[in-house]
Amino acid sequence: MHHKVIFGWVGFFLALSTVNCFGQLSTGWKQHDMKRPLPPIVDPGESLSQAAPPSDAVVLFDGTSLDAWRSGDGGPVKWLLRDGAMEPVDGGGYAYSAQGFADCQLHIEWASPAIPKGKSQNRGNSGVFLQSQFEVQILDSFDNVTYADGQAASIYGQYPPMANVSRKPGQWQSYDILFRAPKYKEDGSLLEPARMTVMHNGVFVQDNVKPLGPTSWMQHHPYSNRTGKIPIGLQDHGNPVRFRNIWVRELPSEKIEQPTEPYDPLVVELNDSQIAGLVGKYKRQGGGSYEVLRKDGKMYFTLGGPLMEMIPHSRLEFGLRYTAGLLEFKLDEAGKAQSLRFEMGGSLSQATRE
Ligand code: MG
């Protein structure tokens, strides 16, 4: 086996493992390391107005009711609804969406207390937990230093955001999160880690990062074979962080739906004189021209730009190698093409030989 291949496979397995060959977390950093560089501070600009949910969104909170939320024991949520916002109360515990979600897009707006109290992790701390396991940290990170992997918009304890886009305390801020759930094999071992992309106040701060496992304070937990539609959790960290305008769009699976039939199923061989009868320029009705060429034993069709390989379906009908176009020729008695018909993308054109 070539070294490249071997290292390729080693890399592949290490990519799936959250601990590298030195026994270190694959980020290279211990959790909560104050030496880890802090991201640059970026002003996100004017505050966004509330984003209206798209038509296929599941609205979890629109400012009028807590019906879509439960407490950890499944009973009514013990949070407060006040002035169109929801917020944790002392000892109220987390809020969990009644509905579970796996792959999803989540929009959420939050505001830390206008009069900041405490520092580091004790100032405006909450969090959004995807699948109840992967926390996008909420923290008042405006003029409040903490460890890089624990500031606002970090994947808590794992990935600092690429920028600190925090607004001032009390101002509304937004997260837009793209979440792909982890996948497991039948034996429960990890097939693919979760993936998370996060925008904070309209700025991308997490780019498709792969959590090392469920997020945790001072702990590293490996993946636990827990996936599927699991509630979204909002953290009660004892700080009155307010929330509004929460909606989720469930995402389709990443598997690309394929047609049931392979394309260009029938390929016929044409002889030299049959091909020669089609080669040439064609004048398109309504302007422009087409050309059929022969090059290195293959036939190509062009609208004047790039060449598209023609795949014969029959003597007169051709598909194109990578484009869903169909060409049909009409021949004279000598076997020479007089005209062609080109169908693609819902439009049809005719051309006559020049
Ligand atoms: Mg938190």
Residues whose N, C-alpha, C, O or C-beta is under 5 A from the ligand:
A	BS01	MG	N125 S126 G127 Q137 I138 Q235
